[in-house]
């Protein structure tokens, strides 16, 4: 087979062009890699060589009004690990399990942390003991990706005594990370989960720092100063409160092991909360670094509900404490004076329709003035006063006194009281049906703080600040 000389020349030219084009393309690729993208490759090389270690920031110290510490930070040790994949993490955890005495719960928690933030070191133990740290340091060469660092640990010197208002801290959840108020937060960071810790999170939360460790191909730390400078963590400023710790301790001492409930002490003129205690309480220190599963189960199965704040969340019939509200509404509507007597004396009860409404005092109080009825807490007097006022005005007066609203205390998760609406007929029809209630009977119940009236302890305290200051209410 022979080729025409022209064919050979044509093919030679095509080959030369192809080689030239290929050479130009290779030259362009080399130019792009060596010149145009040199910074990107240098950055990738640097990132492979440098391991960023987050540095937790100390939270702000919380003080009482006298400068006594309510919440502070103590030095602790955390154990973390970096892993290129989930399988690698699981393998490392299995190797560490006998040494660290890791439970399946601990392993699953670490796996969840890795899935939320695979590029950050995965915390295995948030608060490791000195004994554990010593063992790990002895075997550091066996676990090159292990990170042991000193971290600030939240501590409450008075523990359960202050839990009702200070709350506790915990690791930020995945759902919290999606909320706008946590924009800029990273997985694994600690945040306030209740009480003042949560209410003033934006004040108490410091700024996380970062340390860059230089590592080899196996992830082992090597000596040398990296090209990136470390960024120090910045602690948050302190938070000064109105709490009086000495008074707080006294209030807590009033509650015995069998007494359940809540108490609050306020300055009437300013609304400053001096003490706030809910019993039974819990130890917020047990939440730091991850609450033990058995303690969490104990809290949630306790029938007295230690995690339920009985001052701001518990709603209870105010009973006789509400008689002062009935008195104020009656005086406001000019249907009674402090010296006015009711036509029916208290003989232990009062007949109204087909029902007999009793007084707490079976022997009765006889004829009393309003001032005397308040002093003796006579139910029969207030039954009659409630009838004089009328259900609509009684409800409207209660709404004007803010019994249908939250107190506005600067603590999260305050519950709203239960109280009728101004459209009394519609409210009771909706609740009992058109024929299931009467204005008179409901007025009698409402007048002594019963019926469709459940208030929080803090809301009643707010009302009494108004009585103590001639009508001026202060937000707690």
VEXDREN-2710 file (C-alpha; in Angstrom, 1 decimal):
% VEXDREN-2710
k/r/px/py/pz
1/UNK/0.0/0.0/0.0
2/UNK/1.4/3.3/-1.1
3/UNK/0.5/7.0/-0.2
4/UNK/0.5/9.9/-2.5
5/UNK/3.1/12.4/-1.5
6/UNK/0.4/15.0/-1.1
7/UNK/-1.4/12.8/1.5
8/UNK/1.7/12.4/3.4
9/UNK/2.3/16.1/3.5
10/UNK/-1.3/16.8/4.5
11/UNK/-1.1/14.3/7.4
12/UNK/2.2/15.7/8.5
13/UNK/0.6/19.2/8.7
14/UNK/-2.4/17.8/10.7
15/UNK/-0.2/16.0/13.1
16/UNK/1.9/19.1/13.6
17/UNK/-1.2/21.2/14.3
18/UNK/-2.5/18.6/16.7
19/UNK/0.8/18.5/18.6
20/UNK/0.9/22.3/18.7
21/UNK/-2.6/22.5/20.0
22/UNK/-1.9/19.8/22.6
23/UNK/1.3/21.6/23.6
24/UNK/-0.6/24.9/23.9
25/UNK/-3.3/23.3/26.1
26/UNK/-0.7/21.6/28.3
27/UNK/1.1/24.9/28.6
28/UNK/-2.1/26.7/29.5
29/UNK/-2.9/24.0/32.1
30/UNK/0.5/24.4/33.6
31/UNK/0.2/28.2/33.6
32/UNK/-3.2/28.0/35.3
33/UNK/-2.0/25.6/38.0
34/UNK/1.4/27.2/38.6
35/UNK/0.4/30.9/38.2
36/UNK/-3.3/31.6/38.3
37/UNK/-4.4/29.1/40.9
38/UNK/-1.2/28.9/42.9
39/UNK/-2.9/30.7/45.8
40/UNK/-5.8/28.1/45.9
41/UNK/-3.5/25.1/45.9
42/UNK/-1.3/26.7/48.5
43/UNK/-4.4/27.3/50.7
44/UNK/-5.5/23.6/50.2
45/UNK/-2.0/22.5/51.1
46/UNK/-2.1/24.7/54.2
47/UNK/-5.5/23.5/55.2
48/UNK/-4.3/19.9/54.9
49/UNK/-1.3/20.7/57.0
50/UNK/-3.1/22.8/59.7
51/UNK/-5.7/21.4/62.0
52/UNK/-8.1/24.1/63.4
53/UNK/-9.0/23.5/67.1
54/UNK/-11.9/25.6/68.4
55/UNK/-11.2/27.4/71.7
56/UNK/-14.4/27.7/73.8
57/UNK/-15.0/31.1/75.2
58/UNK/-15.7/31.6/79.0
59/UNK/-19.3/32.6/79.7
60/UNK/-19.9/35.8/81.6
61/UNK/-19.9/35.4/85.4
62/UNK/-23.3/36.1/87.1
63/UNK/-23.3/38.0/90.3
64/UNK/-26.0/38.8/92.9
65/UNK/-26.7/42.4/94.0
66/UNK/-23.9/42.2/96.6
67/UNK/-21.2/40.8/94.3
68/UNK/-21.6/37.2/95.4
69/UNK/-21.0/34.6/92.6
70/UNK/-24.1/32.8/91.2
71/UNK/-22.4/31.3/88.2
72/UNK/-18.7/31.1/87.2
73/UNK/-16.3/29.1/85.1
74/UNK/-13.8/26.5/86.3
75/UNK/-11.0/24.9/84.4
76/UNK/-11.8/21.4/83.0
77/UNK/-10.5/19.1/80.3
78/UNK/-12.3/18.0/77.1
79/UNK/-11.4/15.0/74.9
80/UNK/-12.0/15.3/71.2
81/UNK/-11.0/13.5/68.1
82/UNK/-10.8/14.4/64.4
83/UNK/-11.8/11.8/61.8
84/UNK/-11.8/11.8/58.0
85/UNK/-14.9/9.7/57.8
86/UNK/-17.7/8.3/60.0
87/UNK/-16.3/4.8/59.7
88/UNK/-13.0/6.1/60.9
89/UNK/-14.7/7.8/63.9
90/UNK/-16.5/4.6/64.9
91/UNK/-13.3/2.6/64.7
92/UNK/-11.5/5.1/66.9
93/UNK/-14.3/5.1/69.4
94/UNK/-14.3/1.3/69.6
95/UNK/-10.5/1.5/70.3
96/UNK/-11.0/4.1/73.0
97/UNK/-14.1/2.5/74.6
98/UNK/-12.2/0.3/77.1
99/UNK/-9.8/3.1/78.1
100/UNK/-12.5/5.8/78.5
101/UNK/-15.3/3.5/79.7
102/UNK/-17.5/4.8/76.9
103/UNK/-21.1/3.6/77.0
104/UNK/-23.2/3.1/73.8
105/UNK/-24.9/6.4/74.7
106/UNK/-21.6/8.2/74.7
107/UNK/-20.7/6.7/71.3
108/UNK/-24.0/7.6/69.8
109/UNK/-23.7/11.1/71.1
110/UNK/-20.3/11.5/69.5
111/UNK/-21.6/10.1/66.2
112/UNK/-24.4/12.7/66.2
113/UNK/-21.9/15.5/66.9
114/UNK/-19.8/14.3/64.0
115/UNK/-22.7/14.3/61.6
116/UNK/-23.7/17.8/62.6
117/UNK/-20.1/19.1/62.1
118/UNK/-17.7/16.7/60.4
119/UNK/-15.0/19.3/59.9
120/UNK/-14.8/20.2/63.6
121/UNK/-13.2/18.0/66.2
122/UNK/-15.8/15.6/67.7
123/UNK/-16.1/15.9/71.5
124/UNK/-16.0/12.5/73.2
125/UNK/-15.8/13.7/76.8
126/UNK/-16.8/17.2/77.6
127/UNK/-15.6/17.0/81.2
128/UNK/-12.9/14.4/81.6
129/UNK/-11.4/13.5/84.9
130/UNK/-7.6/13.9/85.7
131/UNK/-7.3/10.1/85.8
132/UNK/-8.7/9.7/82.3
133/UNK/-6.4/12.5/81.0
134/UNK/-3.4/10.9/82.5
135/UNK/-4.1/7.6/80.9
136/UNK/-4.7/9.2/77.5
137/UNK/-1.5/11.2/77.7
138/UNK/0.4/7.9/78.3
139/UNK/-1.0/6.5/75.1
140/UNK/-1.1/9.7/73.0
141/UNK/1.1/8.1/70.3
142/UNK/-1.5/5.5/69.7
143/UNK/-4.2/8.1/69.0
144/UNK/-2.6/10.8/66.8
145/UNK/-6.0/12.4/66.1
146/UNK/-6.9/12.8/69.7
147/UNK/-7.2/16.3/71.1
148/UNK/-7.0/17.1/74.8
149/UNK/-7.5/20.7/75.8
150/UNK/-8.3/22.8/78.8
151/UNK/-11.8/24.3/78.5
152/UNK/-14.0/26.5/80.8
153/UNK/-16.6/24.6/82.7
154/UNK/-19.8/26.3/83.9
155/UNK/-20.2/26.0/87.7
156/UNK/-22.9/27.1/90.1
157/UNK/-21.5/27.2/93.7
158/UNK/-25.0/27.0/95.2
159/UNK/-26.3/24.5/92.7
160/UNK/-30.0/23.6/93.4
161/UNK/-30.5/26.8/95.5
162/UNK/-30.2/29.0/92.4
163/UNK/-31.4/26.6/89.6
164/UNK/-35.0/28.0/89.6
165/UNK/-33.8/31.4/88.2
166/UNK/-30.3/30.8/86.8
167/UNK/-31.2/27.8/84.6
168/UNK/-28.3/25.8/83.1
169/UNK/-26.2/25.4/80.0
170/UNK/-25.9/22.7/77.4
171/UNK/-24.7/21.9/73.9
172/UNK/-26.5/23.8/71.2
173/UNK/-29.0/21.6/69.4
174/UNK/-29.4/21.2/65.7
175/UNK/-32.9/22.9/65.8
176/UNK/-31.4/25.8/67.7
177/UNK/-28.7/26.3/65.0
178/UNK/-31.5/27.0/62.5
179/UNK/-32.9/29.9/64.7
180/UNK/-32.0/33.5/63.8
181/UNK/-30.9/34.3/67.3
182/UNK/-28.2/31.7/67.0
183/UNK/-26.8/32.9/63.7
184/UNK/-23.0/32.7/63.9
185/UNK/-23.0/29.8/66.4
186/UNK/-21.2/26.6/65.6
187/UNK/-22.2/23.0/66.4
188/UNK/-20.8/21.8/69.8
189/UNK/-20.9/25.2/71.4
190/UNK/-22.5/25.6/74.8
191/UNK/-25.6/27.9/75.2
192/UNK/-28.0/28.8/77.9
193/UNK/-30.9/26.3/78.1
194/UNK/-33.0/27.9/80.8
195/UNK/-33.3/30.8/83.3
196/UNK/-31.0/33.7/83.2
197/UNK/-28.5/31.6/81.2
198/UNK/-31.0/31.5/78.3
199/UNK/-32.6/34.9/78.8
200/UNK/-29.3/36.7/78.6
201/UNK/-27.5/34.4/76.2
202/UNK/-26.5/37.3/73.9
203/UNK/-24.7/38.9/76.9
204/UNK/-23.2/35.8/78.6
205/UNK/-21.9/34.1/75.4
206/UNK/-18.3/34.9/74.6
207/UNK/-16.6/34.7/71.2
208/UNK/-15.0/31.4/70.2
209/UNK/-11.3/31.4/69.3
210/UNK/-9.3/29.0/67.2
211/UNK/-5.8/27.4/67.4
212/UNK/-4.1/25.9/64.4
213/UNK/-2.0/22.8/65.0
214/UNK/0.5/21.7/62.3
215/UNK/0.0/18.0/61.5
216/UNK/1.7/15.3/59.3
217/UNK/0.1/13.0/56.8
218/UNK/-1.2/10.8/59.6
219/UNK/-2.8/13.7/61.5
220/UNK/-0.1/13.7/64.2
221/UNK/0.9/17.1/65.6
222/UNK/4.4/18.3/64.7
223/UNK/6.5/21.0/66.1
224/UNK/6.6/24.3/64.3
225/UNK/4.8/27.6/63.9
226/UNK/2.0/27.6/61.3
227/UNK/1.5/30.5/58.9
228/UNK/-1.9/31.2/60.4
229/UNK/-1.9/33.0/63.8
230/UNK/-4.2/31.7/66.6
231/UNK/-7.3/33.6/67.5
232/UNK/-7.8/33.9/71.2
233/UNK/-11.3/33.3/72.7
234/UNK/-12.9/36.3/74.2
235/UNK/-14.8/35.9/77.4
236/UNK/-18.2/37.6/77.9
237/UNK/-18.8/40.5/80.4
238/UNK/-20.3/39.8/83.8
239/UNK/-24.0/40.0/84.5
240/UNK/-25.1/41.8/87.6
241/UNK/-28.5/40.7/89.0
242/UNK/-31.0/41.9/91.6
243/UNK/-30.9/38.6/93.4
244/UNK/-29.9/38.6/97.1
245/UNK/-28.2/35.2/97.6
246/UNK/-28.5/35.4/101.4
247/UNK/-32.3/35.9/101.1
248/UNK/-32.4/33.2/98.4
249/UNK/-30.8/30.7/100.8
250/UNK/-33.3/31.7/103.5
251/UNK/-36.3/31.3/101.2
252/UNK/-35.0/27.9/100.1
253/UNK/-34.6/26.8/103.8
254/UNK/-38.3/27.5/104.4
255/UNK/-39.1/24.6/102.1
256/UNK/-38.7/21.2/103.7
257/UNK/-38.2/18.0/101.9
258/UNK/-42.0/17.5/101.8
259/UNK/-43.1/21.0/101.1
260/UNK/-43.7/21.7/97.4
261/UNK/-44.3/25.0/95.8
262/UNK/-42.6/28.3/94.8
263/UNK/-41.8/31.6/96.4
264/UNK/-40.7/35.0/95.1
265/UNK/-39.5/38.2/96.9
266/UNK/-39.7/41.5/95.1
267/UNK/-39.1/45.2/95.8
268/UNK/-42.5/46.8/95.2
269/UNK/-41.2/50.2/93.9
270/UNK/-38.8/48.8/91.3
271/UNK/-39.9/45.2/90.7
272/UNK/-36.4/43.9/91.4
273/UNK/-36.6/40.2/92.1
274/UNK/-34.6/39.5/95.3
275/UNK/-35.3/35.8/95.5
276/UNK/-37.0/33.2/93.4
277/UNK/-37.2/29.5/94.4
278/UNK/-39.2/26.5/93.2
279/UNK/-39.2/23.3/95.2
280/UNK/-38.2/20.6/94.4
281/UNK/-35.2/21.9/92.5
282/UNK/-32.4/20.3/90.5
283/UNK/-28.7/20.6/90.3
284/UNK/-27.7/22.6/87.2
285/UNK/-24.1/21.4/87.6
286/UNK/-25.2/18.0/86.4
287/UNK/-26.1/19.5/83.0
288/UNK/-22.6/20.9/82.3
289/UNK/-20.9/18.8/79.7
290/UNK/-23.9/16.6/79.1
291/UNK/-26.4/15.4/81.6
292/UNK/-26.1/11.7/82.7
293/UNK/-28.9/9.6/81.3
294/UNK/-29.9/8.2/84.7
295/UNK/-30.2/11.7/86.3
296/UNK/-32.2/13.0/83.3
297/UNK/-34.6/10.0/83.7
298/UNK/-34.8/10.7/87.4
299/UNK/-35.8/14.3/86.8
300/UNK/-38.4/13.4/84.2
301/UNK/-40.0/10.6/86.2
302/UNK/-40.2/12.5/89.5
303/UNK/-44.0/13.1/90.1
304/UNK/-43.1/16.5/91.7
305/UNK/-41.5/17.7/88.4
306/UNK/-38.3/19.4/89.5
307/UNK/-37.8/20.9/86.0
308/UNK/-41.2/22.6/86.2
309/UNK/-40.8/26.1/87.6
310/UNK/-43.6/26.6/90.0
311/UNK/-43.1/30.3/90.3
312/UNK/-43.4/31.3/86.6
313/UNK/-45.0/28.2/85.1
314/UNK/-47.3/26.7/87.7
315/UNK/-50.8/28.2/87.5
316/UNK/-53.0/27.8/90.6
317/UNK/-56.3/29.2/91.9
318/UNK/-55.3/32.3/93.8
319/UNK/-58.0/31.6/96.4
320/UNK/-58.1/34.2/99.3
321/UNK/-55.2/36.2/97.9
322/UNK/-57.5/37.3/95.2
323/UNK/-60.0/38.8/97.6
324/UNK/-57.9/41.9/97.6
325/UNK/-58.4/42.1/93.9
326/UNK/-62.2/41.8/94.4
327/UNK/-62.0/44.5/97.0
328/UNK/-60.1/46.8/94.6
329/UNK/-62.6/46.2/91.8
330/UNK/-65.5/46.9/94.2
331/UNK/-63.9/50.1/95.5
332/UNK/-63.1/51.2/91.9
333/UNK/-66.7/50.7/90.9
334/UNK/-68.0/52.4/94.0
335/UNK/-70.2/49.5/95.1
336/UNK/-68.5/49.3/98.5
337/UNK/-66.5/51.2/101.0
338/UNK/-64.0/50.0/103.6
339/UNK/-66.6/50.4/106.3
340/UNK/-69.6/48.9/104.4
341/UNK/-71.4/45.9/105.8
342/UNK/-73.2/43.3/103.8
343/UNK/-76.9/42.4/104.5
344/UNK/-76.3/38.8/105.2
345/UNK/-74.0/37.9/108.2
346/UNK/-71.5/35.1/108.0
347/UNK/-72.8/32.1/109.9
348/UNK/-70.5/29.6/108.2
349/UNK/-72.0/29.8/104.7
350/UNK/-74.6/31.4/102.5
351/UNK/-77.4/29.9/100.5
352/UNK/-77.6/31.0/96.8
353/UNK/-80.2/29.4/94.7
354/UNK/-80.0/25.6/95.2
355/UNK/-76.5/25.6/96.4
356/UNK/-75.0/26.4/99.8
357/UNK/-71.7/28.2/99.5
358/UNK/-69.5/27.7/102.6
359/UNK/-67.1/29.9/104.4
360/UNK/-63.8/28.5/105.5
361/UNK/-64.7/29.3/109.1
362/UNK/-67.6/27.0/110.0
363/UNK/-68.5/29.1/113.1
364/UNK/-68.8/32.2/110.9
365/UNK/-67.6/35.8/111.2
366/UNK/-71.0/37.5/111.8
367/UNK/-71.4/41.0/110.4
368/UNK/-68.1/42.6/109.2
369/UNK/-67.0/45.6/107.3
370/UNK/-64.9/45.3/104.2
371/UNK/-61.7/46.0/106.2
372/UNK/-62.7/43.3/108.7
373/UNK/-63.6/40.9/106.0
374/UNK/-60.2/41.3/104.4
375/UNK/-58.5/40.8/107.8
376/UNK/-60.6/37.6/108.6
377/UNK/-60.8/36.5/104.9
378/UNK/-64.5/36.0/105.2
379/UNK/-65.9/34.1/102.2
380/UNK/-69.5/35.1/102.8
381/UNK/-68.7/38.8/102.7
382/UNK/-66.9/38.4/99.4
383/UNK/-69.7/36.2/97.9
384/UNK/-72.1/39.2/98.4
385/UNK/-69.5/41.7/97.1
386/UNK/-69.0/39.6/94.0
387/UNK/-72.8/39.7/93.4
388/UNK/-72.8/43.4/93.8
389/UNK/-70.0/43.9/91.3
390/UNK/-71.5/41.5/88.8
391/UNK/-69.7/39.0/86.7
392/UNK/-68.9/41.3/83.7
393/UNK/-67.3/44.0/85.9
394/UNK/-65.5/41.4/88.0
395/UNK/-63.9/39.9/84.9
396/UNK/-63.3/43.3/83.3
397/UNK/-61.7/44.6/86.5
398/UNK/-59.4/41.5/86.7
399/UNK/-58.3/42.1/83.1
400/UNK/-57.6/45.8/83.9
401/UNK/-55.4/44.5/86.8
402/UNK/-53.5/42.4/84.3
403/UNK/-54.6/39.0/85.6
404/UNK/-55.0/37.8/82.0
405/UNK/-51.4/38.6/81.1
406/UNK/-48.0/37.3/81.8
407/UNK/-46.0/39.3/84.4
408/UNK/-43.2/40.0/81.9
409/UNK/-40.4/38.8/84.2
410/UNK/-37.1/38.5/82.4
411/UNK/-37.1/34.7/82.4
412/UNK/-38.0/32.4/79.5
413/UNK/-41.0/30.1/79.3
414/UNK/-43.3/32.0/81.6
415/UNK/-46.8/30.6/81.4
416/UNK/-49.9/32.7/80.8
417/UNK/-52.5/32.8/83.5
418/UNK/-56.0/31.4/82.9
419/UNK/-58.7/34.0/83.1
420/UNK/-62.0/34.8/81.3
421/UNK/-62.2/37.2/78.4
422/UNK/-64.1/40.5/78.4
423/UNK/-66.8/38.8/76.3
424/UNK/-68.1/37.0/79.4
425/UNK/-71.1/35.4/77.8
426/UNK/-69.2/34.0/74.8
427/UNK/-66.4/32.7/77.1
428/UNK/-68.7/30.8/79.5
429/UNK/-71.0/29.6/76.6
430/UNK/-67.9/28.2/74.9
431/UNK/-66.7/26.6/78.1
432/UNK/-70.0/25.2/79.6
433/UNK/-72.6/25.7/77.0
434/UNK/-75.4/28.3/77.1
435/UNK/-77.3/26.5/79.9
436/UNK/-74.3/25.2/81.8
437/UNK/-73.6/28.3/83.9
438/UNK/-75.1/31.2/85.7
439/UNK/-73.6/34.7/86.2
440/UNK/-74.4/34.6/89.9
441/UNK/-72.8/31.3/90.8
442/UNK/-69.7/32.2/88.7
443/UNK/-69.5/35.6/90.4
444/UNK/-69.4/33.9/93.8
445/UNK/-66.6/31.5/92.7
446/UNK/-64.6/34.2/91.1
447/UNK/-64.9/36.6/94.0
448/UNK/-62.9/34.3/96.3
449/UNK/-60.3/33.4/93.7
450/UNK/-61.8/30.2/92.5
451/UNK/-63.5/29.1/89.3
452/UNK/-62.0/30.1/85.9
453/UNK/-59.0/31.9/87.5
454/UNK/-55.5/30.3/87.7
455/UNK/-52.5/32.6/88.3
456/UNK/-48.8/32.2/88.5
457/UNK/-47.0/33.0/91.7
458/UNK/-45.1/35.8/90.0
459/UNK/-48.2/37.3/88.6
460/UNK/-49.8/37.5/92.1
461/UNK/-46.6/39.0/93.5
462/UNK/-46.8/41.7/90.7
463/UNK/-50.3/42.5/91.8
464/UNK/-49.3/42.9/95.4
465/UNK/-46.5/45.4/94.4
466/UNK/-49.4/47.5/93.1
467/UNK/-51.2/47.3/96.4
468/UNK/-48.0/48.2/98.2
469/UNK/-47.3/51.3/96.1
470/UNK/-50.9/52.7/95.8
471/UNK/-51.5/51.3/92.3
472/UNK/-48.1/51.4/90.6
473/UNK/-47.2/48.0/89.1
474/UNK/-43.6/47.1/88.4
475/UNK/-42.5/44.5/85.9
476/UNK/-40.4/41.8/87.7
END
